[in-house]
Amino acid sequence: MFETFRSSSKLIKTLTGHASAVFSIDCSTFDDCQFICSGSRDKTVRVWDVDNNKQIQSFNGHSDLVHCVKFSSYHCHNYRQNVICSSSHDKTIRFWDFKHNKQIQIFNGHNDGVSCIEFSPFNGGRYLCSGSYDETIRLWDVETSKSLHFQWI
């Protein structure tokens, strides 16, 4: 099965713009437009319009490399906002409104770099789980910006 897939697959597009390694990507559709977001060692979060094959936004708020990026299902479902969440080695989690080009939230609480994030598949993505080099997993309420629980791992 893999050989069949591999032999029939081909490169469709290449998106360039980061100045260093890309660590994370996510894909989503808003208003019938396809987008990719990316996070990089260059400390930026970027948004790409897949249909037009171009970068439409770049956010420079992190002070260290960006480990993970996700489109926010919570903001999309509840407020019809185009928002990306990013986690960084700078110990923060940030939310970016890429339609209006601004940072809208920041979560502080980890004592070391935040390596991964994931929105809950329940409650419309209201909860965000984060994992960190500080050896904790935290559960955040996106609506209230509060850390609800953390667990030492």
VMD Tcl script that builds the backbone (N, CA, C; Angstrom):
set m [mol new atoms 459]
animate dup $m
set s [atomselect $m all]
$s set {name element resname resid chain x y z} {
  {N N MET 1 A 0.824 -1.192 0.000}
  {CA C MET 1 A 0.000 0.000 0.000}
  {C C MET 1 A 0.872 1.261 0.000}
  {N N PHE 2 A 1.911 1.278 0.840}
  {CA C PHE 2 A 2.781 2.438 0.904}
  {C C PHE 2 A 3.472 2.678 -0.434}
  {N N GLU 3 A 3.948 1.614 -1.079}
  {CA C GLU 3 A 4.631 1.754 -2.373}
  {C C GLU 3 A 3.710 2.372 -3.421}
  {N N THR 4 A 2.432 1.984 -3.402}
  {CA C THR 4 A 1.457 2.550 -4.337}
  {C C THR 4 A 1.296 4.043 -4.092}
  {N N PHE 5 A 1.171 4.408 -2.811}
  {CA C PHE 5 A 1.042 5.818 -2.450}
  {C C PHE 5 A 2.299 6.595 -2.848}
  {N N ARG 6 A 3.458 6.053 -2.516}
  {CA C ARG 6 A 4.725 6.735 -2.775}
  {C C ARG 6 A 4.960 6.942 -4.269}
  {N N SER 7 A 4.655 5.960 -5.054}
  {CA C SER 7 A 4.917 6.075 -6.487}
  {C C SER 7 A 3.953 7.036 -7.190}
  {N N SER 8 A 2.774 7.247 -6.591}
  {CA C SER 8 A 1.803 8.147 -7.228}
  {C C SER 8 A 1.796 9.545 -6.627}
  {N N SER 9 A 2.562 9.763 -5.563}
  {CA C SER 9 A 2.570 11.083 -4.923}
  {C C SER 9 A 3.580 12.008 -5.593}
  {N N LYS 10 A 3.278 13.311 -5.542}
  {CA C LYS 10 A 4.188 14.298 -6.109}
  {C C LYS 10 A 4.083 15.594 -5.322}
  {N N LEU 11 A 5.134 16.375 -5.353}
  {CA C LEU 11 A 5.173 17.671 -4.691}
  {C C LEU 11 A 4.219 18.623 -5.403}
  {N N ILE 12 A 3.329 19.229 -4.630}
  {CA C ILE 12 A 2.343 20.146 -5.210}
  {C C ILE 12 A 2.800 21.600 -5.070}
  {N N LYS 13 A 3.249 21.971 -3.861}
  {CA C LYS 13 A 3.659 23.347 -3.602}
  {C C LYS 13 A 4.799 23.363 -2.606}
  {N N THR 14 A 5.593 24.412 -2.650}
  {CA C THR 14 A 6.622 24.666 -1.658}
  {C C THR 14 A 6.408 26.084 -1.139}
  {N N LEU 15 A 6.311 26.195 0.172}
  {CA C LEU 15 A 6.120 27.501 0.809}
  {C C LEU 15 A 7.431 27.878 1.493}
  {N N THR 16 A 7.993 29.013 1.132}
  {CA C THR 16 A 9.267 29.438 1.709}
  {C C THR 16 A 9.102 30.774 2.425}
  {N N GLY 17 A 9.907 30.967 3.461}
  {CA C GLY 17 A 9.855 32.227 4.196}
  {C C GLY 17 A 10.530 32.156 5.546}
  {N N HIS 18 A 10.532 30.991 6.186}
  {CA C HIS 18 A 11.212 30.871 7.477}
  {C C HIS 18 A 12.720 30.950 7.278}
  {N N ALA 19 A 13.416 31.492 8.289}
  {CA C ALA 19 A 14.863 31.638 8.230}
  {C C ALA 19 A 15.594 30.479 8.904}
  {N N SER 20 A 14.828 29.514 9.439}
  {CA C SER 20 A 15.440 28.374 10.114}
  {C C SER 20 A 14.457 27.200 10.078}
  {N N ALA 21 A 14.800 26.132 10.759}
  {CA C ALA 21 A 14.011 24.895 10.730}
  {C C ALA 21 A 12.558 25.123 11.157}
  {N N VAL 22 A 11.649 24.462 10.471}
  {CA C VAL 22 A 10.224 24.486 10.819}
  {C C VAL 22 A 9.954 23.280 11.704}
  {N N PHE 23 A 9.399 23.524 12.908}
  {CA C PHE 23 A 9.137 22.457 13.865}
  {C C PHE 23 A 7.703 21.966 13.864}
  {N N SER 24 A 6.760 22.801 13.401}
  {CA C SER 24 A 5.353 22.414 13.503}
  {C C SER 24 A 4.534 23.081 12.412}
  {N N ILE 25 A 3.507 22.367 11.949}
  {CA C ILE 25 A 2.536 22.926 11.006}
  {C C ILE 25 A 1.144 22.444 11.387}
  {N N ASP 26 A 0.145 23.184 10.952}
  {CA C ASP 26 A -1.252 22.780 11.103}
  {C C ASP 26 A -2.014 23.318 9.901}
  {N N CYS 27 A -3.114 22.687 9.571}
  {CA C CYS 27 A -3.925 23.073 8.413}
  {C C CYS 27 A -5.359 23.325 8.851}
  {N N SER 28 A -6.017 24.267 8.175}
  {CA C SER 28 A -7.417 24.542 8.466}
  {C C SER 28 A -8.059 25.245 7.279}
  {N N THR 29 A -9.390 25.313 7.323}
  {CA C THR 29 A -10.173 26.010 6.302}
  {C C THR 29 A -11.059 27.044 6.988}
  {N N PHE 30 A -11.031 28.278 6.491}
  {CA C PHE 30 A -11.892 29.357 6.953}
  {C C PHE 30 A -12.534 29.984 5.728}
  {N N ASP 31 A -13.847 30.109 5.755}
  {CA C ASP 31 A -14.571 30.751 4.644}
  {C C ASP 31 A -14.139 30.206 3.282}
  {N N ASP 32 A -14.067 28.894 3.175}
  {CA C ASP 32 A -13.696 28.197 1.936}
  {C C ASP 32 A -12.266 28.474 1.458}
  {N N CYS 33 A -11.416 29.039 2.313}
  {CA C CYS 33 A -10.010 29.247 1.978}
  {C C CYS 33 A -9.163 28.301 2.832}
  {N N GLN 34 A -8.137 27.734 2.238}
  {CA C GLN 34 A -7.274 26.790 2.941}
  {C C GLN 34 A -6.021 27.508 3.442}
  {N N PHE 35 A -5.675 27.241 4.716}
  {CA C PHE 35 A -4.534 27.883 5.346}
  {C C PHE 35 A -3.630 26.851 6.004}
  {N N ILE 36 A -2.358 27.185 6.064}
  {CA C ILE 36 A -1.374 26.435 6.835}
  {C C ILE 36 A -0.715 27.427 7.770}
  {N N CYS 37 A -0.508 27.019 9.025}
  {CA C CYS 37 A 0.305 27.828 9.932}
  {C C CYS 37 A 1.558 27.025 10.252}
  {N N SER 38 A 2.630 27.735 10.563}
  {CA C SER 38 A 3.904 27.077 10.834}
  {C C SER 38 A 4.636 27.796 11.955}
  {N N GLY 39 A 5.408 27.023 12.711}
  {CA C GLY 39 A 6.235 27.566 13.786}
  {C C GLY 39 A 7.661 27.111 13.589}
  {N N SER 40 A 8.615 27.977 13.912}
  {CA C SER 40 A 9.999 27.724 13.523}
  {C C SER 40 A 11.011 28.075 14.604}
  {N N ARG 41 A 12.211 27.552 14.392}
  {CA C ARG 41 A 13.364 27.919 15.218}
  {C C ARG 41 A 13.667 29.406 15.097}
  {N N ASP 42 A 13.214 30.052 14.013}
  {CA C ASP 42 A 13.467 31.490 13.821}
  {C C ASP 42 A 12.579 32.377 14.701}
  {N N LYS 43 A 11.805 31.761 15.611}
  {CA C LYS 43 A 10.966 32.438 16.624}
  {C C LYS 43 A 9.682 33.017 16.048}
  {N N THR 44 A 9.339 32.667 14.811}
  {CA C THR 44 A 8.140 33.225 14.189}
  {C C THR 44 A 7.042 32.179 14.013}
  {N N VAL 45 A 5.830 32.705 13.951}
  {CA C VAL 45 A 4.643 31.943 13.564}
  {C C VAL 45 A 4.193 32.568 12.253}
  {N N ARG 46 A 3.988 31.736 11.243}
  {CA C ARG 46 A 3.597 32.257 9.925}
  {C C ARG 46 A 2.315 31.589 9.461}
  {N N VAL 47 A 1.554 32.344 8.649}
  {CA C VAL 47 A 0.303 31.840 8.075}
  {C C VAL 47 A 0.416 31.905 6.562}
  {N N TRP 48 A -0.012 30.833 5.916}
  {CA C TRP 48 A 0.101 30.696 4.467}
  {C C TRP 48 A -1.269 30.475 3.863}
  {N N ASP 49 A -1.549 31.168 2.777}
  {CA C ASP 49 A -2.751 30.948 1.976}
  {C C ASP 49 A -2.388 29.882 0.942}
  {N N VAL 50 A -2.956 28.695 1.100}
  {CA C VAL 50 A -2.600 27.565 0.244}
  {C C VAL 50 A -3.034 27.802 -1.195}
  {N N ASP 51 A -4.219 28.356 -1.383}
  {CA C ASP 51 A -4.745 28.563 -2.734}
  {C C ASP 51 A -3.890 29.534 -3.544}
  {N N ASN 52 A -3.370 30.565 -2.880}
  {CA C ASN 52 A -2.551 31.579 -3.565}
  {C C ASN 52 A -1.056 31.334 -3.429}
  {N N ASN 53 A -0.697 30.282 -2.685}
  {CA C ASN 53 A 0.698 29.885 -2.536}
  {C C ASN 53 A 1.574 31.010 -1.982}
  {N N LYS 54 A 1.037 31.744 -0.962}
  {CA C LYS 54 A 1.842 32.840 -0.416}
  {C C LYS 54 A 1.614 33.020 1.079}
  {N N GLN 55 A 2.612 33.619 1.717}
  {CA C GLN 55 A 2.520 33.946 3.136}
  {C C GLN 55 A 1.633 35.172 3.294}
  {N N ILE 56 A 0.691 35.111 4.263}
  {CA C ILE 56 A -0.187 36.260 4.482}
  {C C ILE 56 A 0.042 36.930 5.831}
  {N N GLN 57 A 0.778 36.248 6.740}
  {CA C GLN 57 A 0.994 36.829 8.059}
  {C C GLN 57 A 2.259 36.254 8.680}
  {N N SER 58 A 2.927 37.059 9.498}
  {CA C SER 58 A 4.068 36.606 10.281}
  {C C SER 58 A 4.003 37.276 11.648}
  {N N PHE 59 A 4.120 36.474 12.707}
  {CA C PHE 59 A 4.082 36.996 14.075}
  {C C PHE 59 A 5.445 36.775 14.728}
  {N N ASN 60 A 5.951 37.835 15.368}
  {CA C ASN 60 A 7.298 37.818 15.934}
  {C C ASN 60 A 7.328 37.981 17.448}
  {N N GLY 61 A 6.283 37.611 18.159}
  {CA C GLY 61 A 6.195 37.875 19.599}
  {C C GLY 61 A 6.973 36.941 20.499}
  {N N HIS 62 A 7.341 35.769 20.034}
  {CA C HIS 62 A 8.092 34.840 20.884}
  {C C HIS 62 A 9.560 35.252 20.948}
  {N N SER 63 A 10.173 35.028 22.107}
  {CA C SER 63 A 11.588 35.370 22.280}
  {C C SER 63 A 12.509 34.161 22.133}
  {N N ASP 64 A 11.928 33.004 21.808}
  {CA C ASP 64 A 12.718 31.799 21.578}
  {C C ASP 64 A 11.987 30.950 20.540}
  {N N LEU 65 A 12.555 29.827 20.177}
  {CA C LEU 65 A 11.992 29.001 19.108}
  {C C LEU 65 A 10.550 28.574 19.388}
  {N N VAL 66 A 9.779 28.410 18.318}
  {CA C VAL 66 A 8.377 27.996 18.411}
  {C C VAL 66 A 8.312 26.491 18.182}
  {N N HIS 67 A 7.845 25.782 19.207}
  {CA C HIS 67 A 7.765 24.322 19.143}
  {C C HIS 67 A 6.525 23.816 18.419}
  {N N CYS 68 A 5.372 24.449 18.672}
  {CA C CYS 68 A 4.115 23.877 18.189}
  {C C CYS 68 A 3.125 24.985 17.818}
  {N N VAL 69 A 2.354 24.740 16.760}
  {CA C VAL 69 A 1.289 25.659 16.348}
  {C C VAL 69 A 0.020 24.854 16.068}
  {N N LYS 70 A -1.120 25.452 16.406}
  {CA C LYS 70 A -2.430 24.835 16.148}
  {C C LYS 70 A -3.436 25.936 15.842}
  {N N PHE 71 A -4.317 25.678 14.890}
  {CA C PHE 71 A -5.458 26.562 14.700}
  {C C PHE 71 A -6.407 26.340 15.866}
  {N N SER 72 A -6.971 27.417 16.404}
  {CA C SER 72 A -7.851 27.324 17.572}
  {C C SER 72 A -9.273 26.974 17.161}
  {N N SER 73 A -9.681 25.760 17.473}
  {CA C SER 73 A -11.058 25.342 17.208}
  {C C SER 73 A -12.027 26.118 18.093}
  {N N TYR 74 A -11.586 26.504 19.286}
  {CA C TYR 74 A -12.436 27.264 20.204}
  {C C TYR 74 A -12.824 28.620 19.612}
  {N N HIS 75 A -11.865 29.381 19.157}
  {CA C HIS 75 A -12.145 30.709 18.603}
  {C C HIS 75 A -12.947 30.624 17.308}
  {N N CYS 76 A -12.662 29.608 16.518}
  {CA C CYS 76 A -13.372 29.427 15.254}
  {C C CYS 76 A -14.845 29.115 15.495}
  {N N HIS 77 A -15.119 28.135 16.360}
  {CA C HIS 77 A -16.497 27.692 16.595}
  {C C HIS 77 A -17.340 28.686 17.392}
  {N N ASN 78 A -16.720 29.361 18.349}
  {CA C ASN 78 A -17.480 30.229 19.244}
  {C C ASN 78 A -17.546 31.692 18.816}
  {N N TYR 79 A -16.519 32.177 18.138}
  {CA C TYR 79 A -16.467 33.600 17.807}
  {C C TYR 79 A -16.226 33.884 16.324}
  {N N ARG 80 A -16.110 32.824 15.525}
  {CA C ARG 80 A -15.821 32.951 14.089}
  {C C ARG 80 A -14.543 33.759 13.861}
  {N N GLN 81 A -13.567 33.587 14.761}
  {CA C GLN 81 A -12.276 34.264 14.647}
  {C C GLN 81 A -11.243 33.311 14.078}
  {N N ASN 82 A -10.317 33.854 13.300}
  {CA C ASN 82 A -9.216 33.081 12.733}
  {C C ASN 82 A -8.011 33.213 13.659}
  {N N VAL 83 A -7.846 32.232 14.547}
  {CA C VAL 83 A -6.838 32.327 15.598}
  {C C VAL 83 A -5.913 31.109 15.570}
  {N N ILE 84 A -4.636 31.389 15.802}
  {CA C ILE 84 A -3.607 30.357 15.920}
  {C C ILE 84 A -3.067 30.397 17.339}
  {N N CYS 85 A -2.794 29.233 17.882}
  {CA C CYS 85 A -2.160 29.109 19.185}
  {C C CYS 85 A -0.747 28.583 18.955}
  {N N SER 86 A 0.228 29.142 19.667}
  {CA C SER 86 A 1.612 28.691 19.516}
  {C C SER 86 A 2.255 28.493 20.883}
  {N N SER 87 A 3.138 27.499 20.951}
  {CA C SER 87 A 3.898 27.268 22.180}
  {C C SER 87 A 5.378 27.406 21.850}
  {N N SER 88 A 6.130 27.886 22.851}
  {CA C SER 88 A 7.522 28.236 22.578}
  {C C SER 88 A 8.454 27.812 23.703}
  {N N HIS 89 A 9.718 27.781 23.351}
  {CA C HIS 89 A 10.751 27.522 24.348}
  {C C HIS 89 A 10.905 28.718 25.299}
  {N N ASP 90 A 10.231 29.842 25.007}
  {CA C ASP 90 A 10.258 31.009 25.900}
  {C C ASP 90 A 9.297 30.856 27.087}
  {N N LYS 91 A 8.684 29.662 27.247}
  {CA C LYS 91 A 7.811 29.295 28.365}
  {C C LYS 91 A 6.387 29.807 28.214}
  {N N THR 92 A 6.035 30.380 27.060}
  {CA C THR 92 A 4.700 30.950 26.885}
  {C C THR 92 A 3.892 30.196 25.834}
  {N N ILE 93 A 2.584 30.399 25.938}
  {CA C ILE 93 A 1.617 29.974 24.920}
  {C C ILE 93 A 0.923 31.256 24.491}
  {N N ARG 94 A 0.881 31.503 23.182}
  {CA C ARG 94 A 0.298 32.747 22.673}
  {C C ARG 94 A -0.792 32.454 21.651}
  {N N PHE 95 A -1.774 33.349 21.615}
  {CA C PHE 95 A -2.876 33.263 20.655}
  {C C PHE 95 A -2.798 34.463 19.724}
  {N N TRP 96 A -2.890 34.195 18.421}
  {CA C TRP 96 A -2.735 35.219 17.395}
  {C C TRP 96 A -3.973 35.254 16.514}
  {N N ASP 97 A -4.561 36.425 16.356}
  {CA C ASP 97 A -5.667 36.625 15.417}
  {C C ASP 97 A -5.030 37.001 14.080}
  {N N PHE 98 A -5.008 36.044 13.142}
  {CA C PHE 98 A -4.269 36.322 11.909}
  {C C PHE 98 A -5.059 37.131 10.902}
  {N N LYS 99 A -6.353 37.281 11.091}
  {CA C LYS 99 A -7.121 38.161 10.208}
  {C C LYS 99 A -6.867 39.630 10.563}
  {N N HIS 100 A -6.729 39.909 11.863}
  {CA C HIS 100 A -6.531 41.278 12.336}
  {C C HIS 100 A -5.084 41.559 12.755}
  {N N ASN 101 A -4.190 40.605 12.524}
  {CA C ASN 101 A -2.760 40.784 12.749}
  {C C ASN 101 A -2.414 41.249 14.172}
  {N N LYS 102 A -2.904 40.498 15.177}
  {CA C LYS 102 A -2.587 40.892 16.551}
  {C C LYS 102 A -2.580 39.691 17.491}
  {N N GLN 103 A -1.804 39.849 18.561}
  {CA C GLN 103 A -1.801 38.863 19.632}
  {C C GLN 103 A -3.011 39.145 20.518}
  {N N ILE 104 A -3.754 38.106 20.892}
  {CA C ILE 104 A -4.965 38.337 21.693}
  {C C ILE 104 A -4.903 37.721 23.091}
  {N N GLN 105 A -4.041 36.741 23.315}
  {CA C GLN 105 A -3.916 36.119 24.630}
  {C C GLN 105 A -2.502 35.606 24.810}
  {N N ILE 106 A -2.089 35.518 26.074}
  {CA C ILE 106 A -0.823 34.868 26.398}
  {C C ILE 106 A -1.014 34.086 27.700}
  {N N PHE 107 A -0.569 32.845 27.702}
  {CA C PHE 107 A -0.625 32.011 28.901}
  {C C PHE 107 A 0.794 31.864 29.442}
  {N N ASN 108 A 0.955 32.203 30.712}
  {CA C ASN 108 A 2.204 32.003 31.434}
  {C C ASN 108 A 1.924 31.007 32.553}
  {N N GLY 109 A 2.854 30.190 32.887}
  {CA C GLY 109 A 2.642 29.235 33.967}
  {C C GLY 109 A 3.675 28.121 33.968}
  {N N HIS 110 A 4.173 27.798 32.796}
  {CA C HIS 110 A 5.229 26.787 32.735}
  {C C HIS 110 A 6.553 27.411 33.159}
  {N N ASN 111 A 7.425 26.588 33.739}
  {CA C ASN 111 A 8.734 27.046 34.200}
  {C C ASN 111 A 9.861 26.706 33.235}
  {N N ASP 112 A 9.498 26.169 32.076}
  {CA C ASP 112 A 10.476 25.847 31.038}
  {C C ASP 112 A 9.737 25.860 29.702}
  {N N GLY 113 A 10.436 25.589 28.631}
  {CA C GLY 113 A 9.843 25.628 27.299}
  {C C GLY 113 A 8.601 24.751 27.172}
  {N N VAL 114 A 7.628 25.240 26.385}
  {CA C VAL 114 A 6.385 24.500 26.149}
  {C C VAL 114 A 6.537 23.786 24.809}
  {N N SER 115 A 6.606 22.467 24.863}
  {CA C SER 115 A 6.942 21.688 23.673}
  {C C SER 115 A 5.741 21.298 22.823}
  {N N CYS 116 A 4.560 21.170 23.438}
  {CA C CYS 116 A 3.397 20.736 22.648}
  {C C CYS 116 A 2.097 21.272 23.242}
  {N N ILE 117 A 1.108 21.447 22.362}
  {CA C ILE 117 A -0.224 21.900 22.747}
  {C C ILE 117 A -1.260 21.113 21.957}
  {N N GLU 118 A -2.445 20.981 22.545}
  {CA C GLU 118 A -3.550 20.308 21.858}
  {C C GLU 118 A -4.872 20.827 22.417}
  {N N PHE 119 A -5.797 21.203 21.510}
  {CA C PHE 119 A -7.130 21.624 21.917}
  {C C PHE 119 A -7.996 20.410 22.200}
  {N N SER 120 A -8.905 20.549 23.172}
  {CA C SER 120 A -9.802 19.438 23.522}
  {C C SER 120 A -10.760 19.151 22.372}
  {N N PRO 121 A -11.035 17.878 22.116}
  {CA C PRO 121 A -12.013 17.533 21.080}
  {C C PRO 121 A -13.452 17.672 21.594}
  {N N PHE 122 A -13.618 18.053 22.852}
  {CA C PHE 122 A -14.930 18.239 23.475}
  {C C PHE 122 A -15.089 19.699 23.893}
  {N N ASN 123 A -16.312 20.094 24.223}
  {CA C ASN 123 A -16.629 21.470 24.644}
  {C C ASN 123 A -16.141 22.512 23.636}
  {N N GLY 124 A -16.206 22.183 22.353}
  {CA C GLY 124 A -15.850 23.141 21.310}
  {C C GLY 124 A -14.413 23.623 21.363}
  {N N GLY 125 A -13.516 22.798 21.902}
  {CA C GLY 125 A -12.109 23.183 21.982}
  {C C GLY 125 A -11.806 24.180 23.081}
  {N N ARG 126 A -12.683 24.281 24.081}
  {CA C ARG 126 A -12.506 25.272 25.145}
  {C C ARG 126 A -11.261 25.022 25.991}
  {N N TYR 127 A -10.803 23.791 26.053}
  {CA C TYR 127 A -9.661 23.459 26.897}
  {C C TYR 127 A -8.427 23.174 26.055}
  {N N LEU 128 A -7.296 23.638 26.560}
  {CA C LEU 128 A -6.022 23.448 25.887}
  {C C LEU 128 A -5.101 22.692 26.830}
  {N N CYS 129 A -4.481 21.659 26.319}
  {CA C CYS 129 A -3.518 20.884 27.090}
  {C C CYS 129 A -2.124 21.245 26.579}
  {N N SER 130 A -1.182 21.431 27.504}
  {CA C SER 130 A 0.191 21.764 27.110}
  {C C SER 130 A 1.176 20.870 27.851}
  {N N GLY 131 A 2.251 20.532 27.170}
  {CA C GLY 131 A 3.334 19.751 27.764}
  {C C GLY 131 A 4.606 20.567 27.714}
  {N N SER 132 A 5.426 20.422 28.753}
  {CA C SER 132 A 6.596 21.288 28.882}
  {C C SER 132 A 7.842 20.529 29.314}
  {N N TYR 133 A 8.986 21.153 29.043}
  {CA C TYR 133 A 10.254 20.646 29.535}
  {C C TYR 133 A 10.351 20.756 31.052}
  {N N ASP 134 A 9.423 21.472 31.706}
  {CA C ASP 134 A 9.416 21.546 33.167}
  {C C ASP 134 A 8.818 20.283 33.788}
  {N N GLU 135 A 8.526 19.294 32.947}
  {CA C GLU 135 A 8.001 17.983 33.348}
  {C C GLU 135 A 6.571 18.049 33.852}
  {N N THR 136 A 5.800 19.024 33.348}
  {CA C THR 136 A 4.388 19.103 33.704}
  {C C THR 136 A 3.520 19.097 32.452}
  {N N ILE 137 A 2.303 18.656 32.673}
  {CA C ILE 137 A 1.229 18.786 31.690}
  {C C ILE 137 A 0.218 19.718 32.334}
  {N N ARG 138 A -0.203 20.743 31.601}
  {CA C ARG 138 A -1.185 21.687 32.153}
  {C C ARG 138 A -2.454 21.676 31.308}
  {N N LEU 139 A -3.566 21.872 31.983}
  {CA C LEU 139 A -4.860 22.011 31.332}
  {C C LEU 139 A -5.322 23.445 31.548}
  {N N TRP 140 A -5.618 24.130 30.441}
  {CA C TRP 140 A -5.997 25.545 30.466}
  {C C TRP 140 A -7.425 25.709 30.000}
  {N N ASP 141 A -8.146 26.655 30.603}
  {CA C ASP 141 A -9.467 27.066 30.125}
  {C C ASP 141 A -9.233 28.266 29.206}
  {N N VAL 142 A -9.444 28.083 27.916}
  {CA C VAL 142 A -9.169 29.139 26.937}
  {C C VAL 142 A -10.079 30.338 27.157}
  {N N GLU 143 A -11.309 30.094 27.579}
  {CA C GLU 143 A -12.266 31.189 27.784}
  {C C GLU 143 A -11.847 32.110 28.914}
  {N N THR 144 A -11.318 31.553 30.012}
  {CA C THR 144 A -10.959 32.363 31.175}
  {C C THR 144 A -9.452 32.628 31.276}
  {N N SER 145 A -8.656 32.003 30.422}
  {CA C SER 145 A -7.190 32.109 30.425}
  {C C SER 145 A -6.566 31.575 31.710}
  {N N LYS 146 A -7.244 30.671 32.387}
  {CA C LYS 146 A -6.756 30.121 33.657}
  {C C LYS 146 A -6.189 28.719 33.459}
  {N N SER 147 A -5.131 28.433 34.220}
  {CA C SER 147 A -4.602 27.076 34.292}
  {C C SER 147 A -5.468 26.324 35.289}
  {N N LEU 148 A -6.130 25.252 34.832}
  {CA C LEU 148 A -7.063 24.529 35.690}
  {C C LEU 148 A -6.374 23.461 36.525}
  {N N HIS 149 A -5.381 22.840 35.947}
  {CA C HIS 149 A -4.748 21.725 36.625}
  {C C HIS 149 A -3.379 21.474 36.002}
  {N N PHE 150 A -2.459 21.014 36.807}
  {CA C PHE 150 A -1.207 20.562 36.215}
  {C C PHE 150 A -0.786 19.276 36.903}
  {N N GLN 151 A -0.071 18.486 36.184}
  {CA C GLN 151 A 0.359 17.191 36.660}
  {C C GLN 151 A 1.851 17.028 36.408}
  {N N TRP 152 A 2.592 16.693 37.440}
  {CA C TRP 152 A 4.015 16.375 37.248}
  {C C TRP 152 A 4.103 15.058 36.521}
  {N N ILE 153 A 4.963 14.996 35.534}
  {CA C ILE 153 A 5.111 13.734 34.800}
  {C C ILE 153 A 6.456 13.090 35.087}
}
mol reanalyze $m
mol bondsrecalc $m
mol representation Tube
mol addrep $m
